[in-house]
């Protein structure tokens, strides 16, 4: 990748003199003293000390910095930051009890709460170097909550992949969902079509893409699972759900379907490369092979497996899945399942958890973890080659990290490993399509004190009513 001439001379932005520029491309390109030129939202040239950069209207000095692709969050429930460290959940012991503990509060979600939880969550993600986030909203006490989320995401400037989730069976049908939150399947499908017509952008530089996502087999009818897949195929949308994430789920699904959870999705036609599934903590060897063969991606959310004391059976088999050829991305999950929304921290946790499971540091290098959080998540969202990689022609979604500060003292050889094994870390710059969302560690598109006050009021209303 050499410097290329631009038709009008100076480019919009030049990032130069990086201690290391790591592209996470197919060749594993890493350039000391690297630079990158950005024009009209795209990367137009990349080079090093032996190739002079083009002139630029703005220059960013990246001395002492590691330059990476923007991180990509493959699974999230932004509204759940309204119930962080929720005291009633302190004694929860299983997934079913967890849902029922939160449902009363979540049933109070309104447009303002959906909006400000999106603002706060995406702001926190941006500070962690994230440039694109999925979000799975599967309860809809009011209509058009995803619409207000999209407005909030556009104001911040992150790329946003909202999944129109749903719950379609309640207690009367054996489901885990309050009756007042159960939706009619025809209404769900119609609203998904409305969202696509209003917001979905198929362009390579898209800021918003809609997905289809019945929540779980514990709250979704078999018709919802099948009809969601049919709709996704007809409109060429991504398909998403939670699966194999708790022993409660497996017991429920075996009793209802006589199958394991992943088998139900496979038999329902979900095992294609348009699907990405969150968690997948309990796959069998046969299921891992089927995931790899069919091109299904997995969104790994490591903190979720530990915050409630650790799930039986230990951490998910991420290294065996990767070795089998399964594409794996990283997700922060809902705030109640991790109580943070730092994709850097979740990527570090994924690295450490795989090492703990396999008993060796070679099970997950820093580069392998970051590859999941960039290339892996981008592929899961259907954005391979567009985001999650630094290459000429890709969107200029970039995270820049200072590695010359106190917490990296002594890191002489490898700033990538230093970034993931040291810390804590926040992004020095987060750039989306050539625009700064975070500059020199400060949010550029959010008035943080105002947002926090709005969020406090919304959280009190959701948690306590009134």
C-alpha positions, -999 to +999 in steps of 0.1 A: +000+000+000+018+031-012+008+067-013-016+076-041-022+109-058-055+125-052-074+143-079-075+176-061-042+177-043-045+179-005-065+152+013-089+160+041-069+144+069-035+129+074-026+108+104+012+106+106+043+094+125+024+066+143+046+044+165+028+016+148+000+014+122-017-020+123-040-026+094-056-060+103-057-067+066-052-102+050-015-097+049-012-086+086+004-053+075+020-034+104+040-002+096+064+015+120+063+053+117+032+048+097+008+073+081-026+072+066-044+097+043-082+101+045-103+119+019-141+121+016-145+096+044-124+069+028-088+057+033-070+068+002-033+060+010-012+043+036+026+043+040+056+045+061+089+063+065+101+054+030+070+069+012+062+106+016+026+113+025+004+136+005-004+172+016-034+175+038-058+201+051-056+187+086-027+167+101-028+146+132+005+139+149+003+103+161+038+102+177+038+077+205+004+062+193-009+029+180-033+033+151-059+005+146-091+000+128-121+013+147-135-015+169-169-031+160-194-041+186-213-072+174-239-074+202-254-049+226-286-039+244-281-002+250-313+004+269-300-018+297-275+009+309-306+023+326-305-006+351-268-010+358-259-025+392-296-030+398-300-040+435-329-064+430-307-086+407-280-091+434-294-125+444-304-138+409-292-173+403-304-183+368-315-168+335-352-171+340-351-154+373-328-127+358-354-119+331-383-116+355-362-095+379-357-068+352-389-070+332-409-047+354-383-019+351-377-025+314-415-024+308-413+014+316-390+021+287-402+051+268-389+072+239-368+095+261-352+066+279-345+048+247-329+079+232-307+089+261-296+053+269-285+051+232-266+084+236-248+074+268-240+039+256-226+049+222-206+077+239-190+051+262-183+028+233-167+056+213-143+063+242-133+027+239-124+030+203-156+017+189-168+031+156-197+008+148-222-009+171-251-033+167-280-030+191-307-056+198-339-040+211-364-068+217-390-052+239-412-024+227-435-009+254-440+021+230-439+021+192-410+035+172-383+033+199-357+022+173-364+054+153-354+075+183-323+054+188-313+060+151-316+097+156-294+096+187-268+075+169-267+099+140-261+128+164-231+110+179-218+099+146-212+061+151-223+036+126-254+019+140-269-016+132-302-017+152-318-052+152-356-051+154-360-077+181-392-091+195-409-114+221-439-132+208-449-158+235-458-151+271-466-171+302-499-184+287-479-201+260-450-212+282-428-183+273-405-161+294-421-127+287-447-106+306-481-105+288-479-068+283-446-071+263-458-099+240-461-087+204-482-100+175-459-115+149-476-097+120-470-064+138-434-072+143-428-081+107-447-050+095-427-028+117-394-043+105-404-035+069-413+001+080-379+005+096-361-008+065-380+015+042-374+045+065-337+040+075-319+011+059-289+021+038-272-006+017-243+016+006-207+008+016-205+039+037-238+033+054-244+047+089-276+027+095-286-009+087-315-027+101-314-064+112-341-089+121-339-106+156-364-126+176-349-125+211-346-161+222-363-194+219-376-188+255-397-158+243-402-164+206-427-186+188-415-212+162-434-191+136-414-160+147-381-179+142-391-191+107-409-159+095-380-137+107-357-158+086-380-156+056-383-118+059-345-114+063-340-134+031-366-115+011-352-081+021-316-092+022-311-083+059-289-097+086-305-122+111-297-122+148-307-139+180-294-152+214-286-189+216-269-215+238-263-190+265-276-207+297-286-241+311-321-227+317-324-221+279-313-256+270-338-272+295-366-250+282-358-258+245-354-295+251-388-296+268-405-276+241-388-288+209-370-320+219-338-305+204-308-285+216-311-247+210-287-246+181-304-275+164-337-256+164-321-227+146-304-250+122-336-269+114-354-235+110-330-225+081-309-200+101-276-217+094-264-194+066-239-166+063-265-139+068-268-150+105-249-140+135-257-155+169-249-140+204-231-161+231-230-197+218-215-208+251-225-245+249-220-257+213-212-294+207-184-304+183-210-312+157-226-278+161-193-260+159-186-278+126-220-269+113-215-232+122-182-231+104-196-249+073-226-227+070-209-194+076-228-184+107-209-158+129-208-158+166-208-127+188-187-135+219-196-115+250-171-127+276-181-106+307-217-119+304-204-154+312-189-142+345-207-113+360-233-134+377-207-158+392-198-178+361-219-202+340-217-239+346-193-256+322-168-228+321-160-202+294-172-207+259-149-226+235-137-197+214-103-211+204-119-244+192-145-224+172-118-202+156-097-233+148-128-249+132-133-219+110-161-202+128-161-164+124-162-148+159-167-112+168-169-094+201-199-078+218-204-059+250-239-073+255-263-054+277-250-033+306-268-055+330-247-084+317-214-066+319-222-032+336-197-015+312-198-006+276-161-005+268-153-026+238-115-024+246-122-040+280-144-067+265-117-075+240-091-078+267-115-100+287-120-122+257-082-126+254-078-135+291-108-158+293-096-179+264-062-182+279-078-192+312-100-218+295-072-234+274-045-230+301-020-213+278-013-177+267-009-190+231-047-197+230-054-160+224-029-134+214-036-097+216-037-096+178-062-125+177-084-108+202-083-075+183-090-093+150-122-106+165-131-071+176-124-056+142-125-081+112-146-107+130-173-083+142-174-065+108-180-098+090-207-107+115-225-075+107-221-080+069-195-053+066-164-072+057-140-050+038-160-018+046-151-014+082-128-032+108-098-029+085-073-002+074-069-005+036-072+018+007-109+021-003-123+012+032-143+036+053-120+058+074-131+043+107-100+045+129-090+042+166-058+059+178-043+049+211-016+066+231+009+040+242+035+065+256+017+071+289+023+058+324+004+025+321+026+015+291+060+023+306+083-006+298+065-016+266+094-015+242+088-042+216+051-046+209+026-019+215-003-041+203+003-066+231+010-037+254-024-022+246-043-054+255-022-066+284-017-032+301-043-005+306-069+007+315-072+023+280-094+048+264-090+059+228-071+091+221-090+096+189-120+078+175-127+087+139-158+075+119-157+082+081-130+108+086-149+127+113-137+129+150-162+115+175-134+115+201-104+139+199-076+138+224-096+116+247-127+139+247-161+133+232-168+158+204-205+152+197-220+148+231-225+173+259-217+149+287-231+167+317-264+173+300-265+137+288-258+124+323-285+144+338-310+132+312-299+097+318-302+100+356-338+111+353-346+083+328-329+057+350-349+067+381-381+066+361-374+032+347-361+016+379-385+031+403-415+041+383-433+075+383 
